[in-house]
Amino acid sequence: METNNLVRNYAAKAAQTALFRSVYLWMTLALVITGFVAMYVAKSYALISMIAQNSIMFWGILIAELGLVMYMSARINRISFTTATLLFIAYSVLNGVTMSILFMVYTLSSIATTFFVTAGTFGAMALFGYVTKKDLTRIGSLCIMGVIGLIIASVVNLFLQNSMMDMIISYVGVLLFVGLTAYDSQKIKQLLGGDDIEVNETTQKIALMGALTLYLDFINLFIYLLRILGDRK
């Protein structure tokens, strides 16, 4: 009996390790795809002009991105892992297209510097969320409500064009996504931390959605840090 328990515990630990590895591998893959697509589009005068000058296309891509995330979140239990993976990759490509605009606004050196600052901050908070014994649910809930307020403030500032408000939004955005990174890391650990966890299609889809969540945290943290640290052309 004791031997069987040891075998099950070992199998569960091995499955957890494999699933956690896949979370960060998928997240890294998405970031690489987004980065390469953004650089490719930014180097093409025809493509970048088409996106920058055609507001309908730009907003259409943003709406498509939002639709993909909402669809994946709502239908993840019904679609196959292969379909979910293709949607995840498609989202990272579309996000790369929209983020190509950043190369028109900021210098390449400041984008690179901000990326490394983001990576360090993200890594530290993800590790904190994974190892801490403190329940971060309350902090996560507050951050989620804060993000909703941040979106409303950003929309209002589109009309006000207030530089001070824009800077405040950027600093608040950094704080909120730092908190969300730690919270989401802990949540993923809890979802994949059962004693009877095993690698199957269901847990692979959980890992993929975890990767999407952390990817979004990283991208948003990067954008808000870039607005603070970036050198404009």
DAVEN-V301108 format. One record per residue. N is the residue number from 1. RES is the residue in one small letter. PHI is phi in whole degrees, 0 to 359 (none if undefined). Layout:
[[N	RES	PHI] [N	RES	PHI]]
This chain:
[[1	m	none] [2	e	296] [3	t	296] [4	n	297] [5	n	296] [6	l	296] [7	v	296] [8	r	296] [9	n	296] [10	y	296] [11	a	296] [12	a	295] [13	k	296] [14	a	296] [15	a	294] [16	q	300] [17	t	300] [18	a	296] [19	l	289] [20	f	297] [21	r	298] [22	s	293] [23	v	303] [24	y	282] [25	l	292] [26	w	296] [27	m	298] [28	t	296] [29	l	300] [30	a	297] [31	l	295] [32	v	296] [33	i	299] [34	t	300] [35	g	296] [36	f	293] [37	v	296] [38	a	299] [39	m	292] [40	y	296] [41	v	294] [42	a	297] [43	k	277] [44	s	262] [45	y	299] [46	a	296] [47	l	292] [48	i	293] [49	s	292] [50	m	298] [51	i	285] [52	a	290] [53	q	265] [54	n	253] [55	s	295] [56	i	296] [57	m	296] [58	f	300] [59	w	291] [60	g	296] [61	i	294] [62	l	298] [63	i	294] [64	a	297] [65	e	299] [66	l	299] [67	g	297] [68	l	298] [69	v	297] [70	m	295] [71	y	294] [72	m	298] [73	s	295] [74	a	280] [75	r	247] [76	i	302] [77	n	281] [78	r	254] [79	i	271] [80	s	283] [81	f	297] [82	t	297] [83	t	298] [84	a	298] [85	t	295] [86	l	296] [87	l	294] [88	f	297] [89	i	294] [90	a	299] [91	y	297] [92	s	295] [93	v	291] [94	l	300] [95	n	294] [96	g	296] [97	v	297] [98	t	290] [99	m	284] [100	s	298] [101	i	300] [102	l	299] [103	f	288] [104	m	277] [105	v	264] [106	y	245] [107	t	289] [108	l	297] [109	s	294] [110	s	288] [111	i	295] [112	a	296] [113	t	299] [114	t	295] [115	f	298] [116	f	291] [117	v	297] [118	t	298] [119	a	300] [120	g	295] [121	t	296] [122	f	299] [123	g	299] [124	a	295] [125	m	286] [126	a	295] [127	l	294] [128	f	300] [129	g	296] [130	y	285] [131	v	265] [132	t	293] [133	k	269] [134	k	286] [135	d	286] [136	l	262] [137	t	301] [138	r	297] [139	i	298] [140	g	298] [141	s	297] [142	l	296] [143	c	294] [144	i	297] [145	m	296] [146	g	296] [147	v	296] [148	i	299] [149	g	297] [150	l	295] [151	i	296] [152	i	297] [153	a	297] [154	s	295] [155	v	296] [156	v	299] [157	n	287] [158	l	299] [159	f	270] [160	l	283] [161	q	55] [162	n	268] [163	s	293] [164	m	294] [165	m	296] [166	d	297] [167	m	291] [168	i	298] [169	i	301] [170	s	296] [171	y	294] [172	v	296] [173	g	300] [174	v	300] [175	l	298] [176	l	295] [177	f	280] [178	v	295] [179	g	295] [180	l	294] [181	t	299] [182	a	295] [183	y	297] [184	d	294] [185	s	298] [186	q	294] [187	k	296] [188	i	296] [189	k	300] [190	q	292] [191	l	293] [192	l	253] [193	g	251] [194	g	289] [195	d	290] [196	d	249] [197	i	293] [198	e	214] [199	v	277] [200	n	215] [201	e	297] [202	t	295] [203	t	290] [204	q	294] [205	k	290] [206	i	297] [207	a	297] [208	l	295] [209	m	293] [210	g	296] [211	a	297] [212	l	297] [213	t	298] [214	l	292] [215	y	300] [216	l	296] [217	d	300] [218	f	296] [219	i	299] [220	n	293] [221	l	298] [222	f	298] [223	i	296] [224	y	291] [225	l	293] [226	l	295] [227	r	294] [228	i	267] [229	l	264] [230	g	291] [231	d	265] [232	r	282] [233	k	287]]
